[in-house]
Amino acid sequence: MPGPDARSAVHTADLDAPPENAYRLVADVLHWPLLFSPCIWSQVLDAAPAEAARAAEPAAPSAAGEEPAAPSAAGEEPAAPSAAGTPPRPFGGLGATDERIRLWAVVGSGVRSWTSRRTLDPAALRVDFAQQEPAAPIVRMSGHWSFGAEPGSPAATHRLALHHAWATEGGQEVGDRIEAALDHNSKEEIAAVKAWAERPQAPEELIFSFSDTLLVDGPVSEVYDFLYRADLWPARLPHVAALDVETAPESPAGTEVQVQTMDMKTKGADGSVHATQSVRLCFADRRIVYKQTTVPRGLLGHTGEWLFEETPAGTLVTARHQVALDPGALEGVFGPGTTLESARRLVRDALGGNSRRTLGEARRHVESLGQAVR
């Protein structure tokens, strides 16, 4: 009987920026859903003592040091935002030596998740990784990122490299399918690291986050169901013009996560209609994580989550957003003279306004069911 099909690959790009810029982007996995198009959600499960505090933070898209907006009591409208949003915590990774992470990403035609152990070496500008208990058909997967000078190149040019070594079972066709998916995702990731590292703006200038919280006098299950049943939103939410959604278990099966793909048309305050596509990870009665895979003009990325907490007074539900602005498109979208600061306010008002309206409709629906917990 033939053994596993072992393969390897290296993806590279010239980097016209300090290699430390690229290293920081790769080292800080909590920002990956905004930076890398295949990545839907990321978590740091545990980390070395130097970064232990980071492991205890909420997973992306929340930002360190950011407190959710004060919850609105039942019977009140969600509180209006007090600020345009907060910058993200500084990109980390420079002090970590070892961490265990979990990723959800689009792989081929499905969404898969895995846990990896990573070793970070800021002195050598290298990040090693290895999947723990890979899911079939993968039997092992490891590799490393490296950031260094390219011999014979100008002093300002560095080489960014992503190395993979893996093995699969199931024959050559299965191996070819996994290799094609890995090749696609690696090219996307290399291109993203290069683009972000070479930007004149630091990531912290373009990325910001915000949240709104509302108390609903009703059970968690009903609040979750309102936000999970996105297929009913066109009838329930005035700002949703149309929505198509498909729901399937995570691939491969074995988790309780439901994966939703959504095509949504949203009505703006000026009557315009914006089309977006999203992938959502639904954890029953706990959280719904989403990433817009097609974002509105003016944004480079948008991720978020709905969080549900059962309390004696009802269900505390929080809408969180993390956004990356596209500096080259701001004036074309928001008008001449738009600054990053004013763009943050405008985006916060638009995205946060939709979330607050959704929270308000969720409360009205759930509380009309007559299942008050107080």
N, C-alpha and C positions, 0 to 999 in steps of 0.2 A: 504493500500500500504506500503510495507516495506521501512524503512528508509535507509540511506547510510550504507554501509558495513564498519564499523570502525575496524581498525587493528593497531597493533604496532609491532615493532621489535627492537632488540638491537644487534649490531655486535661489537665484542671486539677482542683485541689482546694484548698480553704482549709486553711491550716496553722496550728494553734494551738500553735506551738512555735517556738523560734529557727530561722531558715532554715539556719543552719550545721549543725544536727542533721541536716536532710534532705540537705544537700549531702554530708556525710561518708558517708551511707549509699549514695548514688549513686556517689560518687567511688571507693569501695573495692569494686571489682568482685569480689574474691575471696570476699566474703561473700554475693554475690547468690543462690547456690543455697539458702541458708537463709532469705533474706528474701523472694525473689520466687518464687511458686509455679510459673510457667512455666519458670524457669531450672533446668537439670539440673546443669551443670558450667561453670566459668569458669576461664580462664587469663590471666595477664599474660605476653605473649610478649616484649615489650621495653618500656622506659620511659625517660623523660628522666633525666639524671644524678641529680637530686635524689631519685629513687625507684628508682634502678638496683638497689639491693640487694633491693627487693621483687620485682623481676622474676625474680630468681634463686631465690626461695623456691619450695617445692613448691606446686602449685596447691591450691585449696580441696579438701578440707576440713582440711588440716593447718594448724597455727598456727605463727607465727614464734617461734623460740626453743624450740620443743618438740622434744625428742629422742624417737625411738621407744623403747619399752621394750626393755631388753636382750634379745637373742634367746635363746630357749631352745634348748639343744643337742638333737640327735636323741636320742631315748630318754627325754627329760624332758617333763613336762607344760608347757604355756605358763606363763610366769611370771605370778603373781598381780599385779594392779595395785598400784603403790606409792602412788598418790594418787587423789583423786577426779577428777582431770583438771586441765588447765591452762586459764586464760582465753585467749581469742584474742589475737593481737597487736592493739595499738590500731588502731582504724579509721583507715586511711590516706587518701591522696588530697590532703592539704592542701599537700604540697610538690611533687606531680607537675605537670608542664606538658603532657606528651604521652606517650601510651602506645598500644601495639597489643595488643588483647585478642582472645581467641577464646571464643565462647559456644556451648553446646549448650542448646537449649530446645525445649519442646513448642510447636509452631506448628500450629494446626488439629488434625488427627488424627495427625500424625507428629512426629518429632524431627528438627530441622535444626540445622546448625552454620554459623557464619560468623565471619569475622575483621573487626574494625573498628579504625579509628584514632580515638582520642579525644584531645581537647584540653581540659584542665582549667584553669579560672580561679577560684581560691579567692577572689580579691579581688572579682570580679564575681558570684561564686556561680553559675557557669554551666559546664556540661559539654557540649561539642559532640562529635558522633560521625558517622562515615560508614563504611558497609560497604566493604570492599575485595573486588573480584571477586565480587559477589553471585551467588548461584545462581539459575538459571532457576526460575520465570518473572520473578523480580525482576531488573531491569537497573540500578537504582540505589536506594539507601536512605541517607538522612542525617537529621539532626535535632539537637535539643539539649534539655537540661534547664535550667530556670531556677528560681530561688528568690528571691522578692522581695516587697516590700510591695504590697498591693492598694490603689489609690487609694480613699479614702473609707471604708476599713475601720478597725476599732479597731487601735490601735498593736500589739497582741499578735497580730494576724491577718496572715498572709502568704499569698502565692499560690504554689503549687507547680504547675509546668507542664511538660509533655512534648510537644515538637513533633516531627512527622515529615513528611518529604517523600520521595516514592518514585515509581517508575515500574515498570510490568510490561508484558510482552508476552504475547499469547495471547488477547486479546479481553476484553470487558467481564465475562464470567462469571469468568474467571481473576482479573481485577482486583478484582471484588467479593469473591471468596474470600480473597484476600490482605488486603484492607481489613478484613474481618470478623475474621480471625485477629489482625491488628495491633490492632484496637479492643479485642478481648478481653484480650490480653496487656497492653496499655497501661493499661487500667482496673485490672487486677490489680496492676501495678507501682505505679501512683499510690496506690492504696489501701494497699499495703504500706509505702511510704515514709511516708505520713501516719501510719499506725498506729505504726510503730516510732519515728518522730521525736517523737511525742506521748507516748510511754510515760514514766512517772516514772523507770523504771530505764534506765540507759545500756545499749546493746547488749552492752558488755563484761561486764556483770553477769549476763546471761542466756545468753551463748554460751560454750561451753567445748569442748575437744577432748581426745582421748586416743588412744593406739595400743598395740597388742600385736604383738610380732614373734616368729616361730618359724622355726627352721632345720629343713628337711626334707631327708633324705638321698635325693634323687631328682631327676629332671630337671624343669626349669621347665614343660615342656609338660604333664606329668602333674599337677603341682600346680595349674596353671591350669585344666586340664580338670575337675578335681574341683570347683572353685569356679564354673566356667562352667556345668557341667551341673546347674543348679539343679533341673531336672525330676526328678533322682534323689535330691534331698535328703530327701524323706520316708522313703525306705528307708535312707538313710545317716546322717541326723542325728536323734538321739532328740528334740531339742527342736522339730523341725519337724513339725507335725501334718498339714499339707496344703499343697500348692503348685501353682498353675497358672502356666505361663510361656509366653509367645509371643516368638519371636525373628525379627527382620527386619533387613535392612540399613538404615543411616541413610538418610533421605529428604531430598534426592534422592541417588541412588547416586553413587559416585565416591570414597568413602572405604572404609577397611577396617574401620570400626567396625560392630559388631553391636549392635542395640538390643533389649533385653529388657524386656518388661512383666511384672510378677510380682504375683500375689495370693497371699499367704502367711499361714498360721495358725501361730502360735508358741505353744508351751506354756511357761507360767511355772513357777517353782519351786514355787508354791502350787497348781499344777494348773490354773490358769486358762488360757484360750486367747485370744490377741490376734490380731486380723486387721489386716494392713497391706497397702498397695499400694506398689510401687516401680517405678522406671524405672532400668535399668542400661545403661551404655555399656561394651562389652567390646572391649578392645584386645588382640588375641591375644598371649599369653605375656608381656604387659607390665603391664597393670592392668585392673581392673574398677571403674568408678565407679558409684555408685548414689545415688539420692535417694528417700526415702520420700515418696510423694505423698499418702498417708494415714498420719498418724502416731498413735502411741498417745496417750491422754489424758495431759496433763502436759507435752507437748512442743509447741512451735510449729514446729519443723523438725528434721530429722535427715538428714544426708548422710554418705557414707563412701566408702571405696575399699579394694580389695585390691591390694597392690603386690607384684611378683615380681622378685627379683634373683638372677641366677645367680652362684654363688661356687664356688671350688674345693672347698668342703665340702658343697655341695648348694644348694638353693634357699632363699633368705631370703624369707619371705612376711610382709607386714605388713598388719594390719587397722587402718585409721584411721577414727575417727568424729568428726563435729562436730555438736553438738547445741545447740538453742535451747530453753530452758525456758519454759514458760507460767506466769508467776507467779500468775495468777488461778486456776489449777487445781491447784496443788501440794498444798494441804491436803486437797482432795477426793480426790486420788489416793493420796497418801502418808501422810495423817493430820494431825490438828491439830498446830499448832506447827512444821510442816515449814519449814525455812529454805532459802534458795537453796543454802547450803553443804551441808546434809544431802541436798537433792534431787540435787545433783551426784554425791554418793557413791552414792546409790541407783540413779540412772540409769546411772552408770558400771558399777556391779556388774551390772545387768541386761543392758545392751547389750554390755558387754565380756565378760561371762560367756558369752553366746551366741557371740561371735566366737572366744573362746578354745576353746570346745567344738568349733566348726567347724574351727579350725586343728588341734586334736588329732586329729579324725577324718580330716582331709585327710592328715596325716602318717602315721597308721596305714594308710590305704588305699594311699598312694603307696609307702611303704616295704615293704608286703606284696607289691608287684609284682616285687620283686627287681631293681630297676634302680638300685642304689646308685651314687653317683658318687665315693665316697671309697674 
